[in-house]
Amino acid sequence: MTTRPADNTPVVLLDEDHHPIGQLPKSQVHHGETPLHRGFSCYVFDGSGRVLMTRRAISKKTWPGVWSNTCCGHPLPGESDTDAATRRLADELGLRLTRPEVILPDFRYRAVAPDGVVENEFCPVLVANAEGEPDPDPTEVVEFHWAPWPAVVTLATTTPWLISPWSAAQIPLLAARLSPRYTSVTG
């Protein structure tokens, strides 16, 4: 498998108190003993109380082909979570992020994929709206679906194995904290 340029972007490594201690190229971070590193997750809502769920590309190293939140990724050194989410939403889905808000600033998770690859992230969770229609980069996203938020919450709490482990853990926490601004039908 060839290394994509994005695989060489730096990922910020963290100590147990979430302080930066170094960086590695993305291609060297995810393996059986993945070090703790910075990440973020973003959930984009429309004006009808629906959230944009995406199916990860088959070529992804972690959880290929799995349904997940709208977008996730790694902030660059010195980049804010909001700026990272804005950058990745544009790259992965061709969307312009609007009104981003960090809802779960201290979320952390560790998950082991069936192939032994480990995710180990300090991963603040954002919600936002976005402008434009999704135009997925097929190397990142193979499908997308606007789903009613209550159905996504039910999915995460009753059949969590159908979505990424970070989404399964984040969605119930988000459900307890989200304002109606995102989940209610407007207009």
Residue, then its C-alpha position, 0 to 999 in steps of 0.5 A: m500500500t502506498t503512503r498518501p501525503a496525508d499519512n505523513t502529517p504530524v500527530v501530536l503525542l500526549d502525556e497522561d495529563h494531555h500535555p504535548i510531548g512530541q509528534l509522529p507522522k500519522s503513518q507511524v501512530h496507529h498500531g498495536e501500541t498506539p501512543l496517546h495522541r490528540g484527536f477530535s470528533c465533529y457532528v454536523f447537524d442540519g436545520s431539521g434535527r438530523v446529524l450527518m453520519t459517514r461511512r469510513a473509506i475501506s482504505k482507512k487504517t482504523w475501522p475501515g468501512v464502518w459508519s461513524n460521526t460526521c468527521c474526525g481527525h488530528p489537530l496539527p501542532g498548535e492548531s485548535d480543535t475548531d480549526a482542525a474540524t473546519r479544515r477536515l470537514a472541508d477536505e473530507l466532505g467539501l463542507r464549510l463549518t459554521r457555529p462550531e461548539v466544543i460540547l465534550p472538551d475532555f473526552r478520551y477513549r481507547a479502542v482495539a480494532p479486530d485487526g489489533v490496531v489501537e486508537n488511543e485519543f484525547c478527543p474533544v467532541l464538537v458539534a456544528n452546522a455546515e454550509g453546502e452539500p456533502d461532496p465526499d473525498p472517496t479516500e475518506v468517506v464512501e457513503f453519508h446519510w442524514a439521520p434523525w438524532p433520536a434514531v442515532v442515539t437509539l442506535a448507539t445505545t442499543t446496537p453500538w457494534l454497528i458504529s465506530p467505538w468512539s461514536a458509540a461512546q460519544i453519542p450518549l454523552l452528547a445526547a445528555r448535553l446538546s442544546p435544542r439548537y442542534t436537535s430540534v426542527t427549525g424553519 
